[in-house]
Amino acid sequence: MPHTPHWHLPASRGARIVLGAAAVALVAVGMLAVSSATPVPVPRLLGMALSTWLVLAVGAAAALRLLGREDGEIASLREQAAHLSAEPRARHRLAADGAAAPLARELNRAWDSLNQQMAAAERHAGEREAVLNAMRDGVLAVDRAGRVILLNPAAQRLFGTTADRTGTPLEQVVRHPDLIRLVADVNRAGHAREEEIALDRGGVSRRLYVAATPIQGGGTVLVLADVTRVRELEAMRRDFAANVSHELKTPITAIKGAVATLMDGAADDPEARGRFLAMLARQAERLERLVSDTLSLSRVEREAESGGTALGEGRLKPVLEAARAACEGQRAGSGVRIDLSCPDGLTARLDAPMLEQAVLNLLDNAIRHSPKGAAVRLSATREGAGAAIAVADDGPGIDPVHHARLFERFYRVDAGRAAKDGGTGLGLAIVKHIAQAHGGRVSVDSQPGRGSTFRIHLPAP
């Protein structure tokens, strides 16, 4: 146990006055520490306590000097106060004899209570800082004069600034008229408001959901949530629903028309009956492909978002061979051949069924766009520490202006031709999501009249 120093105070009238007043000062400062709406920094509390004690000591000394009663007790008290001022967090104990003893005990208890409150304030400040630093949402607070008093790391990243900007006027930190207006409105009205704003910085546009709340005593605290991705997903969902509805409408309309024609008497004509039944079969197949591709895309996205794609090191050649075999019927009907080239030992981290589906979609796309009797080239090669799967065709090619959007849902270079050849507009989107689920990416190399090459780039195993 470390030695705890004790100071012995003679039981004089002057000592009792100083100790009693100092005890009151310490209790008052302790109450300020726990009752203040705004956290008071611990060093400031210590300074307030010591300053109050020193002022009282000097005042008492002056009063006693006037009364002619100053003695060695006051000099001793001044010395002790100076020592405590130099070591504010040291655990000093006061001891006194006679009538001053109860006052010394009360002062010791008051000082212990103040130390406990200061330790609690430090702990709470540390907890608050840890929470703010861990938040993904930005937190920004300004005082009643419009100066920034708090800026957590997430807010610093949003506005491209640093923590040392505290004390700076808000308009010099965020430079955003809508945000500055929102703070002014909350300060004026005195009640919370919520608003979504656009933040453009460095050529990147983001959407922020801002909750602004007034601070008791003046000022405003802002919580800023980046909802850019949420809004993008909502737009994608709306577009997807609209596109699926449109894609379903076309074959359903054709089926209804064929059925109505057959019911009106065409069924009695063998030639007409055969023609309309063939149409019904094609449209039913188109519906089946659309539903199948929609479910496949949904499954791939769900597994990717949940981290459910199980990848293991495996050989690529069996995957490519299985995909080629799966489209044999389509290949034979179009007169297109598929040439395969892949080293036996080439491996990658993969989910074989998923990757096979991606390759099958690329082959299906290449066969549908290749002239009769042409060759589709399926290959896999080492690419750095990873691997690349390529499907090349001799089709009409694609203008580069379309390349950036080719892997979007339902995007078509030629909508009329796509509907005619049975494409759903989802095949390449599925390929992209499967590649991403493998930690890879997709690319296209194509020019009008020179065919197309689609690639799946896989990372190192």
Backbone torsions as a table, in degrees:
resi	resn	phi	psi	omega
1	MET	NA	127.1	178.6
2	PRO	-68.4	147.4	-179.9
3	HIS	-70.2	128.4	178.0
4	THR	-98.8	115.4	-177.1
5	PRO	-68.3	143.3	175.3
6	HIS	-118.3	138.3	175.5
7	TRP	-107.6	128.1	-178.3
8	HIS	-96.4	122.5	-178.4
9	LEU	-109.6	125.5	174.6
10	PRO	-61.4	148.2	-174.7
11	ALA	-83.3	57.5	-178.7
12	SER	-92.8	166.7	177.9
13	ARG	-64.8	-42.2	-179.8
14	GLY	-61.9	-43.3	179.8
15	ALA	-63.4	-40.9	-179.7
16	ARG	-63.2	-39.5	179.0
17	ILE	-62.9	-47.4	-176.9
18	VAL	-66.8	-44.0	-179.3
19	LEU	-64.8	-43.2	179.8
20	GLY	-62.3	-44.9	179.4
21	ALA	-65.7	-40.1	179.0
22	ALA	-64.9	-38.0	178.0
23	ALA	-62.0	-42.3	177.5
24	VAL	-61.4	-41.2	180.0
25	ALA	-62.8	-43.7	-179.0
26	LEU	-65.1	-42.1	178.8
27	VAL	-63.4	-40.7	179.4
28	ALA	-62.7	-43.6	179.3
29	VAL	-66.2	-38.4	177.4
30	GLY	-62.3	-41.0	176.8
31	MET	-63.5	-37.0	177.2
32	LEU	-61.5	-38.0	-176.9
33	ALA	-63.5	-34.9	-175.7
34	VAL	-96.8	-17.9	-175.6
35	SER	-100.7	-14.9	-175.6
36	SER	-65.6	134.8	177.3
37	ALA	-66.8	-32.2	178.5
38	THR	-104.6	126.4	-178.9
39	PRO	-54.4	128.1	178.3
40	VAL	-93.4	125.9	-179.2
41	PRO	-56.2	142.6	-178.2
42	VAL	-58.3	-47.1	179.0
43	PRO	-57.0	-35.1	179.7
44	ARG	-67.3	-40.4	177.6
45	LEU	-60.9	-44.8	179.1
46	LEU	-60.4	-45.0	-179.7
47	GLY	-61.8	-40.1	179.3
48	MET	-64.0	-43.6	-179.6
49	ALA	-63.4	-46.9	-177.3
50	LEU	-67.7	-41.0	179.7
51	SER	-62.0	-42.9	179.7
52	THR	-62.3	-43.0	-179.8
53	TRP	-63.7	-45.1	-178.6
54	LEU	-64.0	-42.2	179.0
55	VAL	-60.9	-43.7	179.5
56	LEU	-64.7	-40.5	-180.0
57	ALA	-62.6	-46.7	-179.9
58	VAL	-64.8	-42.5	179.6
59	GLY	-62.0	-43.6	178.5
60	ALA	-63.7	-39.9	179.1
61	ALA	-61.8	-43.2	179.8
62	ALA	-63.6	-42.5	-179.8
63	ALA	-62.9	-44.4	-179.3
64	LEU	-67.6	-33.2	177.6
65	ARG	-62.7	-41.7	178.4
66	LEU	-63.4	-35.9	179.3
67	LEU	-80.4	-5.2	-179.8
68	GLY	74.5	25.0	-175.5
69	ARG	-113.1	6.2	-179.2
70	GLU	-63.8	135.5	178.0
71	ASP	-140.7	-166.5	-178.0
72	GLY	-65.6	-20.2	179.6
73	GLU	-63.0	-42.4	-178.5
74	ILE	-67.1	-42.8	178.0
75	ALA	-61.1	-39.8	178.5
76	SER	-65.3	-41.0	-179.8
77	LEU	-64.2	-41.8	177.4
78	ARG	-60.2	-41.4	180.0
79	GLU	-64.0	-42.0	179.2
80	GLN	-65.7	-41.4	179.5
81	ALA	-63.4	-40.7	178.1
82	ALA	-64.0	-39.2	178.6
83	HIS	-65.0	-41.9	179.0
84	LEU	-66.8	-35.7	177.7
85	SER	-63.1	-35.6	179.7
86	ALA	-74.0	-27.6	-179.2
87	GLU	-130.8	73.5	-172.2
88	PRO	-65.7	-27.3	-177.5
89	ARG	-98.2	1.0	177.5
90	ALA	-70.8	150.4	-177.6
91	ARG	-94.1	89.7	177.9
92	HIS	-95.9	147.6	178.1
93	ARG	-122.3	140.2	176.8
94	LEU	-103.9	138.6	176.4
95	ALA	-133.0	140.6	-178.9
96	ALA	-142.7	159.1	179.7
97	ASP	-106.1	157.8	171.8
98	GLY	67.4	-138.3	-174.8
99	ALA	-66.7	-23.2	-178.7
100	ALA	-81.0	-11.9	-175.9
101	ALA	-60.6	-45.8	178.2
102	PRO	-60.0	-38.1	179.0
103	LEU	-65.6	-39.3	178.4
104	ALA	-63.2	-40.8	179.0
105	ARG	-64.9	-42.1	178.2
106	GLU	-62.8	-39.7	179.1
107	LEU	-65.4	-40.1	177.4
108	ASN	-62.7	-42.1	178.7
109	ARG	-65.2	-40.7	178.9
110	ALA	-63.4	-41.2	179.8
111	TRP	-66.2	-40.0	177.1
112	ASP	-62.6	-42.8	179.2
113	SER	-62.8	-41.3	179.1
114	LEU	-63.6	-41.1	177.8
115	ASN	-61.8	-40.3	178.6
116	GLN	-64.9	-41.6	179.2
117	GLN	-65.8	-37.2	178.1
118	MET	-67.6	-39.8	177.5
119	ALA	-63.6	-40.2	177.7
120	ALA	-65.3	-39.3	178.4
121	ALA	-63.5	-41.0	177.2
122	GLU	-62.7	-42.9	-179.5
123	ARG	-64.1	-44.7	179.6
124	HIS	-64.7	-38.4	178.1
125	ALA	-63.8	-39.9	177.9
126	GLY	-65.9	-40.1	178.5
127	GLU	-64.9	-43.0	179.3
128	ARG	-62.0	-42.1	-179.8
129	GLU	-64.9	-40.0	179.3
130	ALA	-63.4	-41.7	179.2
131	VAL	-64.1	-46.7	-179.2
132	LEU	-62.5	-40.0	-179.5
133	ASN	-68.3	-28.9	-177.4
134	ALA	-86.7	-12.7	-176.5
135	MET	-69.3	137.8	174.2
136	ARG	-80.4	-23.0	176.6
137	ASP	-84.2	148.5	176.9
138	GLY	-78.4	143.3	175.3
139	VAL	-127.3	125.4	-178.4
140	LEU	-136.1	130.9	179.5
141	ALA	-126.5	142.4	176.9
142	VAL	-126.9	151.2	178.1
143	ASP	-85.6	-176.9	-176.1
144	ARG	-65.5	-20.5	178.3
145	ALA	-88.2	0.4	178.9
146	GLY	84.6	16.5	178.0
147	ARG	-95.1	142.1	179.8
148	VAL	-70.0	126.9	178.1
149	ILE	-116.3	-10.8	178.9
150	LEU	-152.6	137.1	-179.0
151	LEU	-151.7	100.0	-177.0
152	ASN	-77.5	168.3	-175.4
153	PRO	-56.4	-37.8	-180.0
154	ALA	-63.9	-40.5	177.5
155	ALA	-67.5	-36.4	177.4
156	GLN	-61.1	-40.8	179.2
157	ARG	-67.7	-40.2	-178.9
158	LEU	-60.8	-41.3	-174.3
159	PHE	-102.3	3.7	177.5
160	GLY	62.1	43.7	-178.5
161	THR	-132.1	-173.1	-176.6
162	THR	-130.7	166.7	-175.7
163	ALA	-66.3	-21.7	-177.4
164	ASP	-74.2	2.6	177.4
165	ARG	-84.5	1.5	175.7
166	THR	-61.5	142.2	-174.6
167	GLY	91.7	-7.1	-179.5
168	THR	-92.8	143.2	175.9
169	PRO	-56.0	142.5	-175.0
170	LEU	-55.2	-43.1	-175.9
171	GLU	-65.0	-19.0	177.1
172	GLN	-87.5	-12.2	-178.4
173	VAL	-98.7	-47.2	-174.4
174	VAL	-99.7	-30.0	178.3
175	ARG	49.9	46.8	-179.0
176	HIS	-131.4	109.8	-174.8
177	PRO	-56.9	-41.9	-177.6
178	ASP	-64.6	-39.3	-179.8
179	LEU	-69.4	-42.2	178.4
180	ILE	-63.6	-41.2	177.4
181	ARG	-63.1	-41.3	-179.7
182	LEU	-61.8	-43.6	178.6
183	VAL	-62.3	-43.6	179.3
184	ALA	-62.6	-40.2	179.4
185	ASP	-63.8	-42.4	-179.5
186	VAL	-67.4	-42.2	178.0
187	ASN	-61.5	-38.7	-177.7
188	ARG	-74.6	-44.2	-175.8
189	ALA	-81.5	-29.6	178.9
190	GLY	78.5	15.6	176.9
191	HIS	-137.4	161.4	-173.3
192	ALA	-69.6	151.7	175.9
193	ARG	-142.2	153.6	177.0
194	GLU	-128.1	143.2	-175.9
195	GLU	-158.6	149.4	174.6
196	GLU	-107.4	130.2	-176.8
197	ILE	-128.1	159.8	175.0
198	ALA	-98.9	131.8	178.9
199	LEU	-118.1	116.1	178.5
200	ASP	-109.3	119.4	179.2
201	ARG	-147.8	128.2	178.7
202	GLY	63.6	31.5	179.9
203	GLY	78.7	3.2	179.8
204	VAL	-111.4	129.1	179.8
205	SER	-102.0	131.0	179.5
206	ARG	-129.4	155.5	175.5
207	ARG	-107.7	128.0	-179.0
208	LEU	-118.2	131.4	172.0
209	TYR	-96.2	116.9	-171.5
210	VAL	-112.6	125.7	172.8
211	ALA	-109.5	116.4	-177.5
212	ALA	-109.7	126.9	-177.1
213	THR	-128.7	133.0	178.3
214	PRO	-69.2	147.3	177.1
215	ILE	-96.4	136.6	177.7
216	GLN	-60.6	127.9	-178.1
217	GLY	95.6	-6.8	177.3
218	GLY	116.6	139.2	-178.5
219	GLY	114.2	176.7	-176.7
220	THR	-144.1	141.2	172.6
221	VAL	-114.1	134.7	-178.9
222	LEU	-114.6	133.8	170.5
223	VAL	-112.4	122.2	-172.2
224	LEU	-116.8	113.3	179.0
225	ALA	-103.4	128.5	177.8
226	ASP	-80.3	108.7	-177.6
227	VAL	-108.4	20.1	-178.0
228	THR	-57.5	-50.1	-177.7
229	ARG	-64.9	-37.1	178.4
230	VAL	-61.8	-44.8	180.0
231	ARG	-66.4	-37.3	177.3
232	GLU	-62.8	-43.0	179.9
233	LEU	-66.2	-37.6	177.3
234	GLU	-63.5	-41.6	178.3
235	ALA	-65.2	-40.2	178.3
236	MET	-63.6	-39.9	179.5
237	ARG	-63.8	-43.6	178.9
238	ARG	-63.1	-44.4	179.6
239	ASP	-64.0	-40.0	-178.9
240	PHE	-63.5	-45.0	179.7
241	ALA	-62.1	-42.0	179.8
242	ALA	-65.4	-42.3	-178.4
243	ASN	-68.5	-41.3	178.3
244	VAL	-62.6	-42.6	178.7
245	SER	-59.3	-42.5	179.9
246	HIS	-65.6	-43.5	-178.5
247	GLU	-66.1	-35.0	178.4
248	LEU	-72.4	-33.3	-175.4
249	LYS	-63.4	-39.2	-175.4
250	THR	-62.5	-54.9	-179.9
251	PRO	-67.6	-33.4	179.2
252	ILE	-64.7	-41.6	177.4
253	THR	-61.7	-42.4	179.3
254	ALA	-64.3	-41.0	-179.6
255	ILE	-65.7	-44.6	179.2
256	LYS	-61.5	-41.2	179.6
257	GLY	-64.8	-41.6	-180.0
258	ALA	-65.7	-42.6	179.9
259	VAL	-63.6	-43.6	179.7
260	ALA	-62.1	-40.3	179.9
261	THR	-65.1	-42.5	179.1
262	LEU	-63.8	-40.7	-179.4
263	MET	-68.8	-25.1	179.8
264	ASP	-81.2	1.8	175.8
265	GLY	127.0	-11.5	-179.0
266	ALA	-65.7	-21.7	179.8
267	ALA	-65.4	-21.4	179.7
268	ASP	-80.4	-13.2	179.3
269	ASP	-99.2	111.3	-176.2
270	PRO	-54.7	-42.2	-178.0
271	GLU	-67.0	-46.4	179.5
272	ALA	-65.8	-39.3	179.9
273	ARG	-60.6	-45.4	179.6
274	GLY	-62.1	-40.6	-178.7
275	ARG	-65.6	-43.6	-178.0
276	PHE	-73.6	-33.3	175.9
277	LEU	-65.8	-37.8	176.4
278	ALA	-63.8	-39.4	177.3
279	MET	-63.0	-43.1	178.7
280	LEU	-60.6	-40.7	179.9
281	ALA	-63.7	-43.1	179.9
282	ARG	-63.8	-43.6	-177.8
283	GLN	-70.3	-35.3	176.0
284	ALA	-64.9	-39.9	177.1
285	GLU	-64.6	-38.6	178.7
286	ARG	-63.9	-42.4	176.9
287	LEU	-61.9	-41.7	179.7
288	GLU	-61.9	-43.3	179.2
289	ARG	-64.0	-40.8	-179.1
290	LEU	-64.2	-46.2	178.9
291	VAL	-63.6	-43.4	-179.8
292	SER	-62.1	-45.0	-179.8
293	ASP	-67.5	-37.4	178.3
294	THR	-63.4	-44.5	178.4
295	LEU	-65.5	-39.0	179.1
296	SER	-63.7	-45.2	179.5
297	LEU	-62.9	-42.8	179.0
298	SER	-62.0	-42.0	-179.5
299	ARG	-65.8	-44.1	-179.4
300	VAL	-62.8	-44.5	179.6
301	GLU	-63.9	-41.4	-178.8
302	ARG	-64.3	-44.3	179.6
303	GLU	-66.0	-38.4	180.0
304	ALA	-66.3	-41.4	-178.6
305	GLU	-69.1	-33.9	-178.6
306	SER	-89.6	-1.8	-177.7
307	GLY	69.5	25.4	-175.0
308	GLY	-88.5	1.2	179.4
309	THR	-75.4	115.8	-178.7
310	ALA	-89.9	109.3	-178.7
311	LEU	-103.7	139.4	175.1
312	GLY	-144.8	154.6	-178.6
313	GLU	-67.6	131.0	-179.0
314	GLY	-153.3	163.9	179.6
315	ARG	-79.6	141.6	-178.2
316	LEU	-81.7	-30.7	-173.1
317	LYS	-60.1	-45.2	177.8
318	PRO	-60.3	-33.2	178.8
319	VAL	-65.6	-44.6	-179.9
320	LEU	-67.2	-39.4	178.9
321	GLU	-63.8	-40.0	179.4
322	ALA	-65.8	-39.9	178.6
323	ALA	-65.3	-41.3	179.0
324	ARG	-63.6	-41.2	179.8
325	ALA	-65.8	-34.9	-177.1
326	ALA	-66.7	-26.2	-179.5
327	CYS	-105.5	22.3	-178.4
328	GLU	-61.8	-42.4	-179.1
329	GLY	-62.6	-44.4	178.4
330	GLN	-64.0	-40.3	-178.7
331	ARG	-63.8	-45.5	-177.9
332	ALA	-64.0	-38.9	-179.2
333	GLY	-67.6	-26.1	-178.0
334	SER	-97.1	-9.0	-178.5
335	GLY	73.7	15.2	179.1
336	VAL	-94.2	139.2	175.8
337	ARG	-104.2	155.6	-179.8
338	ILE	-118.2	116.8	177.9
339	ASP	-95.7	126.7	-176.5
340	LEU	-110.4	134.9	177.0
341	SER	-140.8	116.2	-179.4
342	CYS	-160.1	126.6	176.1
343	PRO	-60.6	142.3	-178.0
344	ASP	-61.8	-36.6	-174.1
345	GLY	-91.5	7.3	-177.6
346	LEU	-74.7	124.1	-176.5
347	THR	-125.0	165.2	176.0
348	ALA	-160.8	164.0	172.0
349	ARG	-80.4	120.0	-171.4
350	LEU	-152.0	160.4	165.9
351	ASP	-107.7	105.7	-169.4
352	ALA	-55.9	-49.4	-179.1
353	PRO	-62.1	-40.7	-179.8
354	MET	-66.2	-45.6	-178.5
355	LEU	-66.2	-35.8	176.4
356	GLU	-60.7	-40.6	178.9
357	GLN	-63.3	-40.0	179.4
358	ALA	-63.1	-44.9	179.7
359	VAL	-65.4	-40.0	178.5
360	LEU	-61.1	-40.7	178.2
361	ASN	-63.3	-39.9	178.4
362	LEU	-66.9	-40.0	177.9
363	LEU	-65.2	-43.2	178.4
364	ASP	-58.5	-43.7	179.6
365	ASN	-63.5	-43.2	-178.4
366	ALA	-67.3	-41.2	-179.4
367	ILE	-64.4	-42.8	-178.1
368	ARG	-65.0	-26.2	-177.2
369	HIS	-104.5	7.6	179.8
370	SER	-99.6	145.1	176.0
371	PRO	-68.6	156.3	-178.9
372	LYS	-60.2	135.2	179.6
373	GLY	84.5	-0.8	-179.0
374	ALA	-79.8	173.4	179.4
375	ALA	-114.3	137.5	171.3
376	VAL	-107.0	130.0	-174.9
377	ARG	-105.2	116.2	178.4
378	LEU	-107.5	124.1	-176.0
379	SER	-147.1	160.8	173.3
380	ALA	-140.2	135.4	-177.7
381	THR	-138.2	159.9	173.7
382	ARG	-71.3	135.7	179.6
383	GLU	-132.7	98.3	-173.2
384	GLY	63.2	-128.6	175.8
385	ALA	-89.1	-5.8	180.0
386	GLY	-107.7	-149.9	-178.5
387	ALA	-146.3	158.1	178.3
388	ALA	-132.0	130.8	174.4
389	ILE	-103.4	131.1	-177.1
390	ALA	-126.7	140.1	172.6
391	VAL	-125.1	115.4	-176.6
392	ALA	-116.4	141.1	178.4
393	ASP	-133.0	170.0	178.2
394	ASP	-110.1	34.6	-179.2
395	GLY	-75.1	-166.3	-174.2
396	PRO	-69.7	-14.8	-178.2
397	GLY	81.5	169.0	-174.5
398	ILE	-132.8	131.7	177.4
399	ASP	-63.3	136.9	-178.9
400	PRO	-56.4	-21.7	179.9
401	VAL	-63.7	-20.0	-179.2
402	HIS	-94.7	-11.5	-169.8
403	HIS	-58.5	-42.6	-174.5
404	ALA	-63.8	-23.2	-174.6
405	ARG	-110.0	2.1	-174.9
406	LEU	-59.9	-30.6	-174.6
407	PHE	-95.7	11.8	174.1
408	GLU	-80.9	153.1	177.0
409	ARG	-60.8	131.0	172.8
410	PHE	64.4	11.4	177.2
411	TYR	-79.0	132.5	-179.1
412	ARG	-132.3	136.8	175.2
413	VAL	-70.7	-42.9	-180.0
414	ASP	-132.4	96.7	-174.9
415	ALA	-60.8	-39.2	-178.9
416	GLY	-63.5	-45.0	-179.5
417	ARG	-67.7	-38.0	-179.3
418	ALA	-62.5	-42.0	178.9
419	ALA	-64.9	-36.6	-178.4
420	LYS	-68.8	-39.0	-176.7
421	ASP	-89.7	4.5	172.3
422	GLY	89.0	8.8	179.3
423	GLY	-71.7	148.5	-179.7
424	THR	-98.5	-14.1	-176.8
425	GLY	83.1	6.7	-178.9
426	LEU	-113.1	-12.7	-173.4
427	GLY	-58.1	-48.1	-178.3
428	LEU	-72.2	-30.9	175.4
429	ALA	-63.5	-39.4	176.9
430	ILE	-63.5	-42.3	178.5
431	VAL	-58.5	-45.8	-178.7
432	LYS	-60.4	-45.7	-177.3
433	HIS	-69.3	-34.0	176.2
434	ILE	-67.0	-41.8	177.2
435	ALA	-60.6	-43.0	179.6
436	GLN	-66.2	-35.7	177.0
437	ALA	-64.0	-23.2	176.6
438	HIS	-91.6	5.8	-177.2
439	GLY	77.8	15.1	-176.8
440	GLY	-112.9	-158.2	-177.6
441	ARG	-151.9	173.1	178.0
442	VAL	-121.5	158.6	176.1
443	SER	-151.4	163.4	178.4
444	VAL	-138.2	141.4	175.7
445	ASP	-128.7	110.9	-175.0
446	SER	-156.2	147.8	174.0
447	GLN	-139.8	146.7	177.7
448	PRO	-55.7	130.3	179.0
449	GLY	81.5	0.4	-176.9
450	ARG	-122.9	13.5	179.2
451	GLY	76.7	-175.1	-176.7
452	SER	-139.7	147.6	172.9
453	THR	-129.0	117.9	176.4
454	PHE	-104.1	138.6	-177.2
455	ARG	-129.2	145.6	169.6
456	ILE	-112.1	117.9	-178.6
457	HIS	-99.5	120.3	-178.2
458	LEU	-107.8	140.6	179.6
459	PRO	-73.3	174.3	-179.7
460	ALA	-63.0	144.8	179.4
461	PRO	-69.2	NA	NA
